[in-house]
Amino acid sequence: MISSKTKSEINLLLGRPSPRANIWEVDRHNKDLPCDKILPTYITEYIAYGLMRDFFLEHKEYTHLVIATDDIIVLPKHVKQLQRDLEKYDFPVLSGMMNVNQNDRQDVNLASPIFAKERKQRSLIWLQRDSLPKEDIFQVEFSGFPLMAIRRDLVERWTFDADKVLVGQQGWKGASLDLVFCWRCKEAGIPVFVDKRIDMKHLRSEGTMNTHRQNRLIFWPKGGDRIKLECVK
């Protein structure tokens, strides 16, 4: 059951780590998204997520860090729906959804049960679009950062670490930062909700990695111009 709790002053910061920054269908909508954006560009994943978290923690005016990967088309309507949901319900974690593979709309990047911690034991069994719950908002154990809003107390609680941390290694080793976050939620008893009305197109096969280029950290305020920040990591 979803409990109603009015949140009158939701202020979202959208973080979009982009090692590619060359998928035109994605980038052309950033300017229109109705929230502030922090964009680590041409930066490897682990460092980029740390920069987003640091910026969010330093700016107390934001209530939620919203994470979207750099290969999904996020439209203003998606952000607006996320905002409406958070204003109505006190979700600790809420995301949209997207197709897993670019040319197959059946698999969506949601899972219940969650995938195994050990990579060799990990079987990627995705939820199917035609068998999702009838409700608009439902709970899952795994959601792969498809416009995922994370409440401030959880961003303060955990760093974003790669999946080797799940088997006792250092947090910068491996990948799958989304899996680590969802495992931490599961073990702490924190529900992860999805609104299937926030249904985005995933361009998984588009773009090329550009992490060899000069690192950039861009702050893009709602309705304003891009501001280049000092990239210290």
C-alpha positions as CSV (number, residue, x, y, z in Angstrom):
1,M,0.0,0.0,0.0
2,I,1.2,3.5,-0.8
3,S,0.7,6.0,2.0
4,S,-0.3,9.6,1.1
5,K,1.9,12.3,2.6
6,T,1.8,15.8,1.1
7,K,5.2,17.2,0.1
8,S,4.6,20.8,-0.7
9,E,8.1,21.9,-1.7
10,I,9.7,19.2,-3.8
11,N,12.9,20.5,-5.5
12,L,14.5,18.1,-7.9
13,L,18.1,18.1,-9.1
14,L,18.6,15.9,-12.2
15,G,21.9,14.2,-12.5
16,R,22.9,12.9,-15.9
17,P,26.4,11.4,-16.0
18,S,27.4,11.3,-19.7
19,P,30.6,9.6,-20.9
20,R,29.2,10.0,-24.4
21,A,27.3,13.3,-24.7
22,N,26.7,12.7,-28.4
23,I,23.3,11.1,-28.6
24,W,21.3,13.9,-30.2
25,E,17.9,12.6,-29.5
26,V,18.7,12.6,-25.8
27,D,20.7,15.9,-25.5
28,R,18.3,18.1,-27.4
29,H,15.6,17.8,-24.6
30,N,17.9,18.7,-21.7
31,K,17.3,22.4,-22.1
32,D,13.5,22.0,-21.7
33,L,13.5,19.8,-18.6
34,P,11.7,21.6,-15.8
35,C,14.3,21.2,-13.1
36,D,18.0,22.0,-12.5
37,K,20.5,19.7,-14.0
38,I,24.1,18.6,-13.0
39,L,25.9,17.0,-16.0
40,P,29.3,15.3,-15.5
41,T,30.4,15.0,-19.1
42,Y,33.2,12.8,-20.5
43,I,33.8,11.4,-17.0
44,T,34.0,7.7,-16.0
45,E,31.0,6.3,-14.2
46,Y,32.2,6.0,-10.6
47,I,33.8,9.5,-10.5
48,A,30.7,11.1,-12.3
49,Y,28.3,9.7,-9.7
50,G,30.5,11.0,-6.9
51,L,30.5,14.5,-8.4
52,M,26.8,14.5,-8.7
53,R,26.4,13.4,-5.1
54,D,28.8,16.0,-3.8
55,F,27.0,18.8,-5.6
56,F,23.7,17.6,-4.3
57,L,24.9,17.4,-0.7
58,E,26.4,20.9,-0.9
59,H,23.1,22.4,-2.1
60,K,20.6,21.9,0.6
61,E,17.8,23.4,-1.4
62,Y,17.2,20.2,-3.3
63,T,15.0,17.5,-1.8
64,H,15.7,14.7,-4.3
65,L,18.6,13.6,-6.5
66,V,17.1,12.3,-9.8
67,I,19.3,10.0,-11.8
68,A,18.9,9.4,-15.5
69,T,21.5,7.6,-17.6
70,D,22.8,9.3,-20.7
71,D,21.1,7.1,-23.2
72,I,17.4,7.6,-22.4
73,I,15.1,10.2,-23.8
74,V,13.7,12.2,-20.9
75,L,10.9,14.6,-21.8
76,P,9.4,17.4,-19.7
77,K,6.2,15.3,-19.2
78,H,8.3,12.6,-17.5
79,V,9.9,15.0,-15.0
80,K,6.5,16.6,-14.3
81,Q,4.9,13.3,-13.5
82,L,7.7,12.4,-11.2
83,Q,7.2,15.7,-9.4
84,R,3.5,15.2,-9.1
85,D,4.0,11.7,-7.6
86,L,6.5,13.0,-5.0
87,E,4.2,15.9,-4.1
88,K,1.5,13.5,-3.3
89,Y,3.4,10.6,-1.7
90,D,6.5,10.5,0.4
91,F,8.4,8.0,-1.7
92,P,11.9,7.4,-0.5
93,V,12.8,6.0,-4.1
94,L,10.7,6.5,-7.2
95,S,11.6,5.9,-10.8
96,G,10.2,5.6,-14.3
97,M,11.0,2.7,-16.6
98,M,12.5,2.1,-20.0
99,N,13.1,-0.7,-22.5
100,V,16.3,-2.7,-21.9
101,N,17.3,-3.4,-25.5
102,Q,17.0,-0.7,-28.2
103,N,14.9,-2.7,-30.7
104,D,12.9,-4.8,-28.2
105,R,10.2,-3.0,-26.1
106,Q,9.1,-6.1,-24.2
107,D,11.8,-6.2,-21.5
108,V,11.9,-3.2,-19.2
109,N,14.8,-2.5,-16.9
110,L,13.0,-3.5,-13.7
111,A,13.3,-6.8,-11.8
112,S,11.8,-8.6,-8.8
113,P,13.6,-10.5,-7.3
114,I,16.8,-8.4,-7.5
115,F,19.8,-9.8,-9.3
116,A,22.6,-11.7,-7.4
117,K,25.4,-9.8,-5.7
118,E,28.1,-12.1,-7.3
119,R,28.4,-11.4,-11.0
120,K,29.0,-15.0,-11.9
121,Q,25.7,-16.0,-10.4
122,R,23.8,-13.0,-11.9
123,S,20.9,-14.0,-14.2
124,L,19.3,-10.9,-15.8
125,I,15.6,-11.7,-15.7
126,W,13.7,-8.6,-16.6
127,L,10.1,-7.8,-16.0
128,Q,8.0,-7.9,-19.2
129,R,5.9,-4.9,-20.4
130,D,2.8,-7.0,-21.0
131,S,2.8,-8.5,-17.5
132,L,3.4,-5.4,-15.4
133,P,0.9,-4.8,-12.5
134,K,-2.3,-3.0,-13.5
135,E,-1.6,-0.2,-11.1
136,D,0.2,2.9,-12.3
137,I,2.6,2.8,-9.4
138,F,4.0,-0.5,-8.0
139,Q,7.0,-1.8,-6.1
140,V,10.1,-3.6,-7.5
141,E,13.4,-4.8,-6.0
142,F,15.6,-3.4,-8.9
143,S,15.3,-0.4,-11.1
144,G,18.2,0.7,-13.3
145,F,18.3,4.5,-12.8
146,P,15.6,5.3,-15.3
147,L,14.8,8.8,-14.0
148,M,15.1,7.6,-10.4
149,A,14.3,10.1,-7.6
150,I,16.2,9.4,-4.4
151,R,15.2,11.3,-1.3
152,R,17.9,13.4,0.4
153,D,18.2,11.3,3.5
154,L,19.2,8.3,1.4
155,V,21.7,10.3,-0.7
156,E,23.3,11.4,2.6
157,R,23.3,7.8,3.9
158,W,25.1,6.1,1.0
159,T,27.8,6.7,-1.5
160,F,27.4,5.4,-5.1
161,D,29.6,2.4,-5.3
162,A,30.3,-0.3,-8.0
163,D,29.2,-3.9,-7.6
164,K,32.5,-5.3,-6.3
165,V,31.6,-3.7,-3.0
166,L,28.8,-6.3,-2.7
167,V,31.4,-9.0,-2.4
168,G,33.7,-7.2,0.0
169,Q,36.0,-5.3,-2.4
170,Q,36.5,-1.6,-2.9
171,G,33.6,0.6,-4.0
172,W,35.3,1.8,-7.1
173,K,35.8,-1.6,-8.6
174,G,33.3,-3.0,-11.1
175,A,30.2,-1.4,-12.5
176,S,26.4,-1.6,-11.9
177,L,26.1,1.2,-9.4
178,D,22.3,0.9,-9.8
179,L,22.4,-2.7,-8.5
180,V,24.4,-1.7,-5.5
181,F,22.0,1.1,-4.6
182,C,19.0,-1.2,-5.0
183,W,20.6,-3.9,-2.8
184,R,21.2,-1.3,-0.1
185,C,17.5,-0.4,-0.2
186,K,16.5,-4.0,0.0
187,E,18.7,-4.8,3.0
188,A,17.6,-1.6,4.7
189,G,13.9,-2.3,4.1
190,I,13.4,0.7,1.9
191,P,10.9,0.2,-0.9
192,V,11.7,1.1,-4.5
193,F,8.6,2.3,-6.4
194,V,8.0,2.7,-10.2
195,D,5.5,4.8,-12.1
196,K,4.9,3.0,-15.4
197,R,3.4,6.2,-16.9
198,I,7.0,7.5,-16.9
199,D,7.9,5.3,-19.8
200,M,11.0,6.4,-21.7
201,K,12.9,5.3,-24.8
202,H,16.3,3.7,-24.2
203,L,18.8,4.2,-27.0
204,R,21.3,1.7,-25.7
205,S,23.2,1.2,-28.9
206,E,23.6,4.9,-29.7
207,G,26.6,7.1,-29.2
208,T,30.3,6.4,-28.5
209,M,32.4,6.8,-25.4
210,N,34.3,10.1,-25.1
211,T,36.0,9.8,-21.8
212,H,39.3,10.6,-23.5
213,R,38.0,14.2,-24.0
214,Q,38.4,17.0,-21.5
215,N,36.3,16.4,-18.4
216,R,33.4,18.9,-17.9
217,L,31.0,19.4,-15.0
218,I,28.0,21.4,-16.2
219,F,25.3,23.0,-14.0
220,W,22.2,23.9,-16.1
221,P,19.5,25.7,-14.1
222,K,15.9,25.4,-15.1
223,G,15.2,28.0,-17.8
224,G,18.8,29.3,-17.7
225,D,22.1,28.9,-19.5
226,R,24.7,26.2,-18.9
227,I,27.4,27.0,-16.3
228,K,30.8,25.2,-16.4
229,L,31.9,24.3,-12.9
230,E,35.4,23.3,-11.7
231,C,35.9,19.5,-12.0
232,V,38.0,18.6,-8.9
233,K,38.0,14.8,-9.0
